[in-house]
């Protein structure tokens, strides 16, 4: 009976995926005039980005003595990304949590602590990188450039202060409004403690974060190049650092609209028009959708089958 349920779940996921692809066909049509060589490079860069994200997840799991196979760490990463297109606010994370709980008896509370710690440190790295790149490419006559430096510095300060408060201020002294906020605070604290206790792990996460931003920037840069739009890689790297920080406001499925909006706002920094910025963003999104749904559909079936065998 459980195997039938898992098959039905996979069928529902597949239907959702196909429906999403059909409804988002305008983005996919942006690829029709791109050469096969450029498409191959774009798909490869997107695959590398997903691979690096999965590799990070593998090392995160090792902190808790969980040894995941390639099918698990890469599969859960792409499935997580695919589910994010079905649910807002990073809803795909639930898939990872359920799988780890079911197969490895990994508590949801530990998973939540791990995730919040990683996100906090990722935001710290990306905001610091955005500030550094903003200062390097600073143009006094460009208002957007001034906003970038100011907002990066402010964001970095807020993230650092938040981390210091959570780590070094006693919980009872904080006027938290409800038990729910206290739970979130405690989860955040546990996540940061994991980093503080393991400096090697901290260094690895730092490297993964830089690698992710670099590969994502390379993919976005190539998306512009593939449609004949000339941009500076340094400016694309700056935009990508901001895009990585934008994960915190992932209130739409797959961060749709937010990512494209940020790229459009930064058109001046890229030295192109808003229309060109959005075209590059659509190409980048279309490639991501294809890669995520291709691998996500395959690994959803494999992982659901693994879970049915556990039962």
C-alpha positions as CSV (number, residue, x, y, z in Angstrom):
1,X,0.0,0.0,0.0
2,X,2.8,2.4,0.9
3,X,4.5,1.8,-2.5
4,X,1.3,2.7,-4.2
5,X,1.2,5.9,-2.2
6,X,4.8,6.8,-3.1
7,X,4.0,6.2,-6.8
8,X,1.0,8.4,-6.6
9,X,3.2,11.1,-4.9
10,X,5.7,10.9,-7.8
11,X,2.9,11.1,-10.4
12,X,1.5,14.2,-8.7
13,X,5.0,15.7,-8.7
14,X,5.4,14.9,-12.4
15,X,2.1,16.5,-13.2
16,X,3.0,19.6,-11.3
17,X,6.3,19.8,-13.0
18,X,4.8,19.4,-16.5
19,X,2.1,22.0,-15.7
20,X,4.7,24.4,-14.5
21,X,6.9,24.0,-17.6
22,X,3.9,24.5,-19.9
23,X,2.8,27.6,-18.0
24,X,6.3,29.0,-18.1
25,X,7.0,28.3,-21.8
26,X,7.8,32.0,-22.6
27,X,11.0,31.7,-20.6
28,X,11.9,28.4,-22.4
29,X,11.3,30.0,-25.8
30,X,14.1,32.5,-25.1
31,X,16.5,29.6,-25.8
32,X,15.5,28.9,-29.4
33,X,17.9,31.4,-31.0
34,X,20.9,30.4,-28.9
35,X,23.7,28.3,-30.5
36,X,24.2,24.7,-29.5
37,X,27.7,25.5,-28.1
38,X,26.4,28.2,-25.8
39,X,23.5,26.1,-24.7
40,X,25.9,23.3,-23.8
41,X,28.0,25.7,-21.8
42,X,25.0,27.1,-20.0
43,X,23.6,23.6,-19.1
44,X,27.1,22.5,-17.9
45,X,27.5,25.6,-15.7
46,X,24.1,25.1,-14.2
47,X,24.8,21.4,-13.6
48,X,28.1,22.3,-11.9
49,X,26.3,24.8,-9.6
50,X,23.8,22.1,-8.6
51,X,26.7,19.7,-8.1
52,X,28.5,22.1,-5.8
53,X,25.3,22.8,-3.8
54,X,24.9,19.1,-3.4
55,X,28.5,18.6,-2.4
56,X,28.0,21.2,0.4
57,X,24.9,19.3,1.6
58,X,27.1,16.2,1.7
59,X,29.6,17.8,4.0
60,X,26.9,19.4,6.2
61,X,25.5,15.9,6.7
62,X,28.9,14.5,7.7
63,X,29.0,16.9,10.6
64,X,26.2,14.7,12.1
65,X,28.0,11.5,11.1
66,X,25.5,10.9,8.2
67,X,27.2,9.5,5.1
68,X,25.1,10.2,2.1
69,X,25.5,8.5,-1.3
70,X,25.8,10.5,-4.5
71,X,22.2,9.6,-5.3
72,X,21.1,11.0,-1.9
73,X,23.2,14.2,-1.7
74,X,22.8,15.2,-5.3
75,X,19.3,13.9,-5.6
76,X,18.0,15.6,-2.5
77,X,19.6,18.9,-3.8
78,X,17.9,18.9,-7.2
79,X,14.6,17.6,-5.7
80,X,14.8,20.4,-3.1
81,X,15.3,22.9,-5.9
82,X,12.4,21.5,-7.9
83,X,10.0,21.5,-5.0
84,X,10.9,25.2,-4.4
85,X,9.1,25.9,-7.6
86,X,5.9,24.4,-6.2
87,X,6.0,26.2,-2.8
88,X,7.1,29.6,-1.6
89,X,9.6,30.4,1.2
90,X,12.0,27.6,0.4
91,X,9.4,24.9,0.8
92,X,11.6,22.3,-0.9
93,X,13.7,22.1,2.3
94,X,10.9,19.9,3.7
95,X,11.8,17.1,1.3
96,X,15.3,16.9,2.6
97,X,14.2,17.0,6.2
98,X,11.6,14.2,5.7
99,X,14.1,12.0,3.9
100,X,16.8,12.4,6.5
101,X,14.3,11.9,9.3
102,X,12.9,8.7,7.8
103,X,16.1,7.0,6.7
104,X,18.7,8.3,9.2
105,X,16.4,9.3,12.1
106,X,17.8,12.8,11.9
107,X,15.7,15.1,14.1
108,X,13.9,18.0,12.4
109,X,15.2,20.3,15.1
110,X,18.8,19.5,14.2
111,X,18.1,19.9,10.5
112,X,16.5,23.3,11.2
113,X,19.5,24.4,13.3
114,X,21.9,23.3,10.6
115,X,20.0,25.1,7.9
116,X,19.7,28.4,9.8
117,X,23.4,28.4,10.6
118,X,24.3,27.8,6.9
119,X,22.0,30.5,5.7
120,X,23.3,33.0,8.2
121,X,26.9,32.4,7.3
122,X,26.0,32.4,3.6
123,X,24.4,35.8,3.9
124,X,27.4,37.1,5.8
125,X,29.8,36.0,3.1
126,X,27.6,37.2,0.2
127,X,27.0,40.6,1.8
128,X,30.7,41.0,2.6
129,X,31.6,40.0,-1.0
130,X,29.0,42.5,-2.4
131,X,30.5,45.3,-0.2
132,X,34.0,44.5,-1.4
133,X,33.0,44.4,-5.1
134,X,30.9,47.5,-4.7
135,X,33.8,49.4,-3.3
136,X,36.1,48.1,-6.1
137,X,33.7,49.2,-8.8
138,X,32.4,52.3,-7.0
139,X,31.4,55.1,-9.3
140,X,30.7,58.5,-7.5
141,X,28.5,59.6,-10.3
142,X,26.4,56.5,-10.3
143,X,23.5,56.6,-7.8
144,X,23.0,52.8,-8.0
145,X,26.6,52.3,-7.2
146,X,26.2,54.4,-4.0
147,X,23.1,52.5,-3.0
148,X,24.9,49.1,-3.5
149,X,27.8,50.1,-1.2
150,X,25.4,51.6,1.5
151,X,23.0,48.7,1.4
152,X,25.8,46.1,1.5
153,X,27.4,47.8,4.5
154,X,24.1,48.0,6.3
155,X,23.2,44.4,5.6
156,X,26.6,43.2,6.7
157,X,26.3,45.1,9.9
158,X,22.8,43.8,10.6
159,X,23.9,40.2,10.0
160,X,27.0,40.5,12.2
161,X,25.0,42.2,15.0
162,X,22.3,39.5,14.8
163,X,24.9,36.7,15.1
164,X,26.6,38.4,18.1
165,X,23.3,38.9,19.9
166,X,22.2,35.3,19.3
167,X,25.5,33.9,20.5
168,X,26.3,36.1,23.4
169,X,23.1,37.5,24.9
170,X,21.2,35.3,27.3
171,X,17.8,34.3,26.0
172,X,15.8,35.2,29.2
173,X,17.1,38.8,28.8
174,X,15.6,39.2,25.4
175,X,11.9,40.4,25.2
176,X,10.8,37.8,22.6
177,X,7.1,38.2,21.8
178,X,6.0,34.6,21.8
179,X,7.1,31.0,22.3
180,X,7.4,30.6,18.5
181,X,10.0,33.4,18.4
182,X,11.8,31.7,21.3
183,X,11.9,28.5,19.3
184,X,13.3,30.2,16.2
185,X,15.9,32.0,18.4
186,X,17.0,28.7,20.0
187,X,17.2,27.0,16.6
188,X,19.3,29.8,15.3
189,X,21.6,29.7,18.3
190,X,22.1,26.0,18.0
191,X,23.0,26.4,14.3
192,X,25.6,29.1,15.0
193,X,27.1,27.0,17.8
194,X,27.7,24.2,15.3
195,X,29.9,26.6,13.3
196,X,31.7,28.0,16.3
197,X,32.6,24.5,17.4
198,X,34.0,23.3,14.0
199,X,36.4,25.8,12.3
200,X,37.3,23.3,9.5
201,X,33.6,23.0,8.7
202,X,33.3,26.8,8.8
203,X,36.2,27.2,6.3
204,X,34.6,24.6,4.0
205,X,31.3,26.4,4.0
206,X,33.1,29.7,3.2
207,X,34.8,28.0,0.2
208,X,31.5,26.5,-1.0
209,X,29.8,29.9,-0.7
210,X,32.4,31.6,-2.8
211,X,32.3,28.8,-5.3
212,X,28.5,28.9,-5.6
213,X,28.5,32.7,-6.2
214,X,31.3,32.4,-8.8
215,X,29.7,29.6,-10.7
216,X,26.3,31.3,-10.6
217,X,27.9,34.5,-11.9
218,X,29.6,32.6,-14.6
219,X,26.3,31.1,-15.7
220,X,24.5,34.5,-15.7
221,X,27.5,36.1,-17.6
222,X,27.3,33.3,-20.2
223,X,23.5,33.9,-20.5
224,X,24.2,37.5,-21.5
225,X,27.0,36.5,-23.9
226,X,24.8,33.8,-25.5
227,X,22.3,36.4,-26.6
228,X,24.9,38.9,-27.8
229,X,24.9,41.2,-24.7
230,X,28.3,42.4,-23.6
231,X,28.8,42.9,-19.9
232,X,31.6,42.9,-17.4
233,X,32.1,39.7,-15.4
234,X,33.0,41.8,-12.3
235,X,29.7,43.6,-12.5
236,X,27.8,40.3,-12.9
237,X,29.7,38.9,-9.9
238,X,28.5,41.9,-7.9
239,X,24.9,41.4,-9.0
240,X,25.1,37.6,-8.2
241,X,26.4,38.4,-4.7
242,X,23.2,40.4,-4.2
243,X,21.1,37.7,-5.8
244,X,22.5,35.2,-3.3
245,X,21.5,37.4,-0.4
246,X,18.0,37.7,-1.9
247,X,17.4,34.1,-0.9
248,X,16.3,35.5,2.5
249,X,13.2,37.1,0.8
250,X,12.3,34.0,-1.2
251,X,8.6,34.4,-0.7
252,X,7.6,33.3,-4.2
253,X,7.9,29.8,-5.6
254,X,11.5,29.3,-6.9
255,X,12.2,33.0,-6.1
256,X,10.4,33.8,-9.3
257,X,10.2,37.5,-10.1
258,X,12.5,38.5,-7.2
259,X,15.7,37.4,-8.9
260,X,14.7,38.8,-12.3
261,X,13.7,42.1,-10.6
262,X,17.0,42.5,-8.9
263,X,18.9,41.9,-12.2
264,X,16.6,44.5,-13.8
265,X,17.3,47.0,-11.1
266,X,21.0,46.5,-11.5
267,X,20.9,47.1,-15.3
268,X,22.8,50.4,-14.8
269,X,25.6,48.6,-13.0
270,X,25.8,46.1,-15.8
271,X,25.9,48.9,-18.3
272,X,22.9,47.6,-20.3
273,X,19.2,48.5,-20.6
274,X,16.5,47.0,-18.4
275,X,15.2,45.0,-21.4
276,X,18.6,43.4,-22.0
277,X,19.0,42.7,-18.3
278,X,15.7,40.9,-18.2
279,X,16.5,39.0,-21.4
280,X,19.7,37.6,-19.8
281,X,17.8,36.8,-16.6
282,X,15.1,34.9,-18.5
283,X,17.8,32.8,-20.3
284,X,19.5,32.0,-17.0
285,X,16.1,31.1,-15.5
286,X,15.1,28.9,-18.4
287,X,18.3,26.9,-18.3
288,X,17.9,26.5,-14.5
289,X,14.3,25.3,-14.9
290,X,15.2,22.7,-17.5
291,X,18.1,21.3,-15.4
292,X,16.2,21.3,-12.2
293,X,13.1,19.6,-13.6
294,X,15.1,17.1,-15.6
295,X,17.2,15.8,-12.7
296,X,14.5,16.5,-10.1
297,X,12.0,14.2,-11.8
298,X,14.5,11.4,-12.1
299,X,15.7,11.6,-8.5
300,X,12.3,12.1,-7.1
301,X,11.4,8.7,-8.4
302,X,14.6,7.1,-7.1
303,X,14.4,8.7,-3.6
304,X,10.7,7.8,-3.3
305,X,11.5,4.3,-4.1
306,X,14.2,4.3,-1.5
307,X,11.8,5.5,1.1
308,X,9.2,2.8,0.1
309,X,11.9,0.2,0.7
310,X,12.5,1.5,4.2
311,X,8.9,1.0,5.0
